[in-house]
């Protein structure tokens, strides 16, 4: 009734009477509930007659089954095999903290940076409905037995998983398990097994050039088999007579309803509004269950319930259901109908915003962690640089003192000694290659000393080694890659870079060895190891080679 105050009018008997009824579609349900409300047998604490009449009018806007906690618990038994199917299709090792929807989104080829969008949900709904149509063959579980029906032997059918993998790939989902299932045609496996059983390899062998042709011929003959049920039965959402009993409107599906309704599980049919009629069928129960979890948008120009009129806004639950042709390959009664779940109302836009917020929070956490690591690394580098600078200046002064001729101008020596005593941070020393003219060495922004080239000869042994490492990114076919190592002299780095640019045949970027931070080309000789890769390739820190690999 749309508010916490309204719950004061509800008692357990009211819940039992209202659950699993749909007064906006079934005339029988509306007549039953309106009689209870107007007579005062329902909501006994409600004394306002006008409020009762308003409640009767608002019941007409309820277009899907009204759930309760009891019916939801029974419906989960139907949805659990569907969820397990999705998880198995996209991941062998399930992380208990990762949902089926998250796995599906990671496997979706057209995903966006903002998280699940309308296209993703549409494709995932189609995949769920495909599983629901072939529940028995995929899960190996038989539906509830009809009255007088004998138990059936049931197992997972490899061909059902083969078709499911093809459908998932067609919808844009990709995973290692999907690739494996698509590559293994069960009919070909059966044909090969039959050929080898008839003529064991220990006795004879088939010509490799003819074996594939023989297998294709046998597989083609499999297609001559006829189904026990010709055509696909058509079901309606409503009936002019007495429809699905209340006791069969939640929980697991019955075999008769499964055989009759599963061919009508499609997104277009489930998106059509259901007109009012005498009563609902088992197919409408399936539609109501699916709508409860996915909030399928109905076609426009059709009045829909207002938010406060909705039966329930439940928490997110991920489910999938699958059922197979094993059902129709064995005769079964078609007189009974399915019992489905009238469960949760799951809004696509709500879920989209929820997933987007989750992605943004995860992204902010990663940025915060990377910033902390980078700051700690910079502090270590700064401290190491200060110690190296102090040692470098001390060594320089010792060498200058032991030299026979003065190698540093009088204006420079006091400044150098002053820097050696200071504790404030200094810029890491950058050495300039030896030239015939005087060279400038910058050790601090306020130190403008000029040292003669003989002095640089004393300093050069303390600089970087003459050899550099260049790591070339080699991209593979799996959207990944590896690093190929090149060694070169620091003086010939420009020639190596030009050669690698010609190899890539497009613009390139230069990166630090351990993190996705670019380097300007003129700064390359200052580093002992660099990474080169094509432009616009997205990297993370884990993609860069570890230091011990060099």
C-alpha positions in Angstrom: 0.0 0.0 0.0 3.0 2.2 -0.4 4.0 3.3 3.2 5.1 1.9 6.5 1.9 3.1 8.1 -0.1 0.9 5.8 1.7 -2.2 7.2 -0.1 -1.6 10.4 -3.3 -2.8 8.7 -1.7 -6.1 7.5 -1.8 -9.4 9.4 -0.6 -12.9 8.4 -4.0 -13.9 7.1 -4.0 -10.9 4.7 -0.6 -12.0 3.4 -1.9 -15.6 2.7 -4.9 -14.2 0.8 -3.1 -11.7 -1.3 0.1 -13.5 -2.2 0.4 -14.9 -5.7 -2.7 -13.1 -7.0 -2.7 -10.5 -9.8 -6.0 -8.5 -9.5 -5.0 -6.2 -12.4 -5.1 -9.1 -14.9 -7.1 -11.9 -13.4 -10.8 -11.1 -13.0 -11.2 -14.0 -10.6 -8.3 -12.7 -8.4 -9.8 -9.2 -8.4 -13.3 -10.5 -7.4 -11.8 -12.6 -4.6 -9.7 -9.8 -3.2 -12.2 -7.0 -3.6 -14.8 -9.1 -1.8 -12.4 -9.6 1.1 -11.6 -5.8 1.3 -15.1 -4.5 1.0 -16.6 -7.0 3.4 -14.0 -6.1 6.1 -12.5 -9.7 6.2 -9.2 -8.3 5.0 -7.3 -5.5 6.8 -9.5 -5.7 9.8 -7.8 -2.7 11.5 -8.8 -0.4 8.6 -12.0 1.4 9.7 -12.1 4.1 7.0 -14.6 3.0 4.3 -13.3 5.5 1.8 -9.8 4.1 2.2 -11.1 0.6 1.5 -12.8 1.8 -1.7 -9.6 3.5 -2.8 -7.7 0.3 -2.1 -10.0 -1.7 -4.3 -9.6 0.8 -7.2 -5.8 0.7 -6.8 -5.7 -3.1 -6.9 -6.5 -2.9 -10.6 -3.1 -1.4 -11.3 -1.2 -4.5 -10.0 -0.2 -6.3 -13.2 2.1 -9.0 -11.8 1.9 -11.6 -9.1 2.1 -10.3 -5.5 5.0 -12.0 -3.8 5.7 -12.8 -0.1 8.8 -13.9 1.7 7.5 -17.5 1.7 6.9 -17.5 -2.1 10.3 -15.9 -2.7 12.1 -18.6 -0.8 10.4 -21.3 -2.9 11.2 -19.3 -6.1 14.9 -19.3 -5.3 14.9 -23.1 -5.7 13.9 -22.6 -9.3 16.4 -19.8 -9.9 19.5 -21.3 -8.3 20.3 -23.8 -11.2 20.0 -20.8 -13.6 22.5 -18.8 -11.6 24.9 -21.7 -11.4 24.7 -22.1 -15.2 25.7 -18.5 -15.8 28.6 -18.8 -13.4 29.8 -22.1 -14.9 29.6 -20.6 -18.4 31.8 -17.6 -17.5 34.0 -18.8 -14.7 35.2 -22.2 -13.5 36.5 -21.0 -10.1 33.8 -19.0 -8.6 34.7 -16.2 -6.2 32.0 -16.1 -3.5 32.2 -12.3 -3.6 31.6 -12.0 -7.3 28.0 -12.2 -8.6 26.8 -13.9 -11.8 26.0 -10.5 -13.3 29.5 -9.2 -12.6 31.0 -12.3 -14.4 28.7 -11.8 -17.3 29.6 -8.1 -17.6 33.3 -9.0 -17.6 32.7 -11.5 -20.4 30.6 -9.0 -22.5 32.5 -7.7 -25.5 30.5 -4.4 -25.9 30.8 -3.2 -22.2 31.2 0.5 -21.4 33.4 2.1 -18.8 30.4 3.3 -16.8 29.2 -0.3 -16.1 26.2 -2.3 -17.3 24.0 -0.4 -19.7 20.8 -1.1 -21.6 22.5 -3.2 -24.3 24.2 -5.4 -21.7 21.0 -6.1 -19.8 19.1 -6.9 -23.0 21.6 -9.5 -24.1 21.8 -11.0 -20.6 18.0 -11.3 -20.5 18.0 -13.1 -23.8 20.7 -15.5 -22.5 18.7 -16.2 -19.3 15.6 -16.9 -21.4 17.6 -19.3 -23.6 18.6 -21.2 -20.5 15.1 -21.3 -19.2 13.9 -22.9 -22.5 16.4 -25.7 -22.1 16.5 -26.1 -18.3 16.5 -29.9 -18.2 19.3 -30.6 -20.7 21.5 -27.9 -19.3 21.1 -28.6 -15.5 20.2 -32.3 -15.7 17.3 -31.8 -13.3 13.7 -32.9 -14.1 10.8 -30.6 -13.2 8.2 -31.5 -10.6 6.2 -34.6 -11.7 2.6 -34.3 -12.7 0.0 -36.5 -11.0 0.6 -40.1 -12.0 3.8 -39.3 -13.9 6.7 -41.8 -13.4 10.2 -40.5 -12.6 12.6 -40.0 -15.6 16.3 -40.6 -15.8 17.9 -37.2 -16.5 21.4 -36.0 -17.1 23.1 -32.9 -18.6 23.2 -33.1 -22.4 26.5 -32.0 -24.0 24.6 -30.7 -27.1 22.5 -28.4 -24.9 25.7 -26.8 -23.6 27.0 -26.6 -27.1 24.0 -24.7 -28.3 24.1 -22.5 -25.2 27.8 -21.6 -25.9 26.9 -20.7 -29.5 24.0 -18.5 -28.3 26.2 -16.8 -25.7 28.8 -16.0 -28.3 26.2 -14.7 -30.7 24.9 -12.3 -28.0 28.4 -10.9 -27.5 29.7 -12.9 -24.5 33.2 -14.5 -24.5 35.1 -16.7 -22.1 37.4 -19.6 -22.1 34.6 -22.0 -21.3 32.5 -20.7 -24.1 35.4 -21.1 -26.5 36.0 -24.7 -25.3 32.3 -25.6 -25.7 32.0 -24.1 -29.2 35.1 -26.0 -30.4 33.8 -29.4 -29.2 30.8 -30.5 -31.3 29.1 -33.3 -29.4 27.8 -34.9 -32.6 31.4 -35.1 -34.0 32.6 -36.6 -30.7 29.9 -39.3 -30.9 30.7 -40.0 -34.6 34.5 -40.4 -33.9 33.8 -42.6 -30.9 31.5 -44.8 -32.9 34.1 -45.2 -35.7 36.9 -46.1 -33.2 34.7 -48.6 -31.3 33.7 -50.3 -34.6 37.3 -50.4 -35.8 39.8 -50.1 -32.9 43.1 -48.3 -33.5 44.9 -51.5 -32.5 43.4 -53.4 -35.4 43.0 -50.8 -38.2 43.0 -47.1 -38.9 41.2 -44.6 -41.0 42.9 -42.4 -43.6 43.4 -39.0 -42.1 42.3 -37.4 -45.4 39.0 -39.3 -45.4 38.2 -39.3 -41.7 36.7 -35.8 -41.5 34.5 -36.5 -44.5 33.2 -39.7 -42.9 32.5 -37.8 -39.7 30.6 -35.1 -41.5 28.5 -37.7 -43.3 27.6 -39.3 -40.0 26.8 -36.0 -38.4 24.6 -35.1 -41.3 22.7 -38.3 -40.8 22.0 -37.3 -37.2 20.0 -34.5 -38.6 17.5 -36.9 -40.1 16.2 -37.8 -36.6 12.6 -36.4 -35.9 11.5 -34.9 -32.6 8.8 -36.7 -30.7 6.9 -33.4 -30.7 6.4 -31.9 -34.1 6.2 -28.1 -34.0 6.4 -25.8 -31.0 3.3 -25.6 -28.9 1.8 -22.1 -28.5 0.7 -20.9 -25.1 -1.3 -17.8 -24.0 -0.8 -15.6 -20.9 -4.5 -15.7 -20.0 -7.5 -18.0 -20.3 -11.3 -17.5 -20.3 -11.7 -20.4 -17.9 -10.0 -21.3 -14.6 -6.3 -20.8 -14.9 -3.2 -21.8 -12.9 -4.0 -22.8 -9.3 -2.5 -20.6 -6.5 -0.4 -23.5 -5.2 1.4 -23.8 -8.5 2.3 -20.1 -8.9 5.6 -20.3 -7.1 8.6 -22.6 -6.7 9.8 -25.1 -9.2 8.1 -25.7 -12.5 6.0 -28.7 -13.3 6.8 -31.0 -16.2 3.6 -30.4 -18.1 3.9 -26.6 -18.0 7.6 -26.8 -18.9 6.9 -28.9 -22.0 4.0 -26.6 -23.1 5.4 -23.1 -22.2 9.2 -23.1 -22.8 9.0 -22.4 -26.5 7.2 -19.1 -25.7 10.0 -17.8 -23.5 11.1 -14.8 -25.5 11.9 -11.2 -24.7 9.4 -9.7 -27.2 6.5 -11.7 -25.8 7.5 -11.0 -22.2 7.6 -7.2 -23.0 4.0 -7.1 -24.2 1.4 -5.9 -21.7 -1.0 -8.6 -20.7 -4.7 -7.6 -21.2 -7.3 -8.4 -18.5 -9.0 -11.7 -18.7 -10.8 -14.3 -16.6 -7.6 -15.9 -15.2 -3.9 -16.4 -15.8 -2.0 -19.4 -17.2 1.3 -21.0 -16.2 3.0 -19.0 -19.0 2.0 -15.7 -17.3 3.6 -17.0 -14.0 6.9 -17.4 -15.9 6.5 -13.9 -17.3 5.8 -12.5 -13.9 8.8 -14.2 -12.3 11.1 -12.9 -15.0 9.6 -9.4 -14.8 10.1 -9.4 -11.0 13.9 -9.8 -11.4 14.5 -7.9 -14.6 11.8 -5.2 -14.7 11.1 -5.6 -18.5 10.0 -2.4 -20.0 6.6 -2.8 -21.5 5.6 -1.2 -24.8 4.5 2.5 -24.6 1.0 3.9 -24.4 0.1 1.2 -21.9 -0.8 2.3 -18.3 1.6 0.8 -15.8 1.5 0.6 -12.1 2.8 3.6 -10.1 5.7 2.9 -7.8 3.6 2.8 -4.7 1.2 0.2 -6.3 4.0 -2.3 -7.0 3.8 -5.5 -5.1 7.4 -5.4 -3.7 10.8 -3.9 -4.4 13.1 -6.8 -3.5 16.9 -6.9 -3.3 19.0 -7.8 -6.3 19.2 -11.5 -7.1 20.9 -13.0 -10.0 19.3 -16.1 -11.5 19.2 -18.0 -14.6 17.1 -21.0 -15.6 17.7 -23.6 -18.2 15.7 -26.5 -19.6 16.3 -28.9 -22.5 14.8 -30.8 -25.3 15.2 -33.9 -23.2 11.8 -32.9 -22.1 10.1 -33.1 -25.4 12.1 -36.1 -26.6 10.2 -38.1 -24.0 6.5 -38.1 -24.0 5.0 -36.3 -21.0 1.5 -35.1 -20.0 0.7 -31.6 -21.2 -2.4 -31.1 -19.0 -0.6 -29.5 -16.0 1.0 -26.1 -16.0 4.1 -24.6 -14.4 4.6 -23.2 -11.1 6.9 -20.2 -11.2 8.2 -17.4 -9.1 6.4 -14.2 -8.6 9.5 -12.6 -7.2 11.4 -9.5 -7.0 10.9 -6.2 -8.9 14.4 -5.5 -10.3 14.6 -2.1 -12.1 17.2 -2.0 -14.9 17.9 1.7 -14.5 18.3 1.2 -10.7 20.7 -1.7 -11.3 22.6 0.3 -13.9 23.1 3.2 -11.5 24.0 0.8 -8.7 26.7 -0.9 -10.9 28.0 2.4 -12.1 28.5 3.7 -8.5 30.2 0.4 -7.7 32.6 0.8 -10.6 33.3 4.5 -9.7 34.0 3.5 -6.0 36.3 0.7 -7.1 38.1 3.1 -9.5 38.5 5.7 -6.8 40.0 3.1 -4.4 42.5 1.9 -7.1 43.5 5.5 -7.7 44.0 6.1 -4.0 46.1 3.0 -3.7 48.2 3.9 -6.7 48.7 7.4 -5.3 49.8 6.1 -2.0 52.3 3.7 -3.6 53.5 6.4 -5.9 54.0 8.8 -3.0 55.9 6.2 -1.0 58.1 5.4 -4.0 58.8 9.1 -4.6 59.8 9.5 -0.9 62.2 6.6 -1.2 63.6 7.9 -4.4 64.0 11.4 -2.8 65.8 10.0 0.2 68.0 7.8 -1.9 68.7 10.8 -4.2 69.8 13.0 -1.3 72.2 10.3 0.0 73.6 9.8 -3.5 74.0 13.5 -4.0 75.9 13.9 -0.7 78.2 11.0 -1.5 78.7 12.3 -5.0 79.7 15.8 -3.8 82.0 14.4 -1.1 83.7 12.1 -3.6 84.0 15.1 -6.0 85.7 17.2 -3.3 88.1 14.4 -2.3 89.1 13.9 -6.0 89.5 17.7 -6.5 91.7 17.9 -3.4 94.0 15.1 -4.5 94.3 16.5 -8.0 97.6 18.3 -8.8 96.2 21.2 -10.8 93.1 23.1 -9.8 90.1 21.7 -11.7 87.4 23.8 -10.2 87.1 27.6 -10.2 87.4 29.4 -6.9 83.8 30.5 -7.2 82.6 26.9 -7.5 84.5 25.2 -4.7 82.9 27.1 -1.7 79.5 26.4 -3.2 80.2 22.7 -3.6 81.4 22.5 0.0 78.3 24.3 1.2 76.0 21.9 -0.7 77.8 18.9 0.9 76.9 20.3 4.3 73.3 21.2 3.6 70.5 18.8 4.5 67.8 20.3 2.2 66.7 18.2 -0.8 68.7 18.7 -4.0 67.9 17.8 -7.6 69.5 14.5 -8.7 72.7 15.1 -10.6 72.4 15.0 -14.3 75.7 14.5 -16.2 76.3 15.9 -19.7 78.6 13.8 -22.0 82.1 15.0 -22.5 82.7 17.7 -25.1 85.8 19.7 -26.2 84.2 22.8 -24.7 83.3 23.4 -21.1 80.2 21.6 -19.9 77.6 22.7 -17.3 76.5 20.4 -14.4 73.3 21.3 -12.7 73.0 20.0 -9.1 70.6 22.5 -7.7 68.4 25.3 -9.1 70.5 27.9 -7.2 74.0 26.5 -8.2 75.3 28.0 -11.3 78.8 26.6 -11.2 80.7 25.8 -14.4 83.2 23.0 -14.3 85.9 22.4 -16.9 85.9 19.2 -18.9 88.9 17.6 -17.1 86.8 17.8 -14.0 84.0 15.9 -15.7 86.4 13.1 -16.5 86.6 12.5 -12.7 82.9 12.5 -12.4 82.0 10.3 -15.4 82.8 7.0 -13.7 80.0 7.8 -11.2 77.3 8.2 -13.9 75.1 5.6 -15.5 76.5 2.7 -17.3 77.0 2.9 -21.1 74.6 0.0 -21.7 70.8 0.5 -21.8 67.8 -1.9 -21.9 64.9 -1.3 -24.3 61.8 -3.5 -23.8 59.6 -3.8 -26.9 55.9 -4.6 -26.4 54.8 -7.6 -28.5 51.0 -7.9 -28.8 49.4 -11.3 -29.1 45.9 -12.4 -30.3 44.4 -12.6 -26.8 44.4 -8.8 -26.2 47.6 -9.3 -24.2 51.3 -9.3 -24.9 54.8 -9.7 -23.8 58.1 -7.7 -23.6 61.1 -8.4 -25.9 64.4 -7.2 -24.5 67.0 -5.3 -26.5 70.5 -4.2 -25.3 72.2 -1.2 -26.8 74.8 1.5 -26.0 73.5 4.7 -24.6 75.0 6.7 -27.4 73.1 4.6 -30.1 69.7 4.7 -28.4 68.3 7.1 -31.0 69.2 4.6 -33.8 67.5 1.7 -31.9 64.4 3.8 -31.3 64.1 4.7 -35.0 64.5 1.0 -35.9 61.7 0.0 -33.5 59.4 2.8 -34.8 59.7 1.4 -38.3 58.9 -2.0 -36.9 55.6 -0.8 -35.3 54.6 1.3 -38.4 52.6 3.7 -36.2 53.1 6.2 -33.4 54.7 4.9 -30.3 55.0 5.9 -26.6 57.9 5.5 -24.2 57.2 4.3 -20.6 59.0 3.9 -17.3 60.1 0.3 -16.6 57.6 -0.5 -13.8 54.6 1.8 -14.3 52.4 3.2 -17.1 54.1 6.7 -16.9 55.4 8.1 -20.2 58.8 9.5 -20.9 59.7 12.2 -23.4 62.0 10.9 -26.2 64.8 13.4 -25.5 64.9 12.1 -21.9 65.5 8.5 -22.9 69.3 8.5 -22.4 68.8 9.4 -18.7 67.3 6.0 -17.9 68.8 2.6 -17.7 65.7 0.8 -18.9 62.7 2.0 -20.9 59.6 0.4 -22.4 58.3 1.1 -26.0 54.8 0.3 -27.2 52.3 1.4 -29.8 50.3 4.5 -29.0 46.8 4.2 -27.4 47.6 0.8 -25.8 46.0 0.7 -22.3 48.4 -0.5 -19.6 48.2 -1.2 -15.9 51.1 -1.5 -13.5 50.8 -5.3 -13.5 51.4 -5.4 -17.3 55.0 -4.0 -16.9 58.0 -6.3 -16.5 59.2 -6.9 -13.0 62.7 -5.6 -12.2 64.0 -9.1 -11.7 63.0 -10.0 -15.2 65.6 -7.7 -16.7 
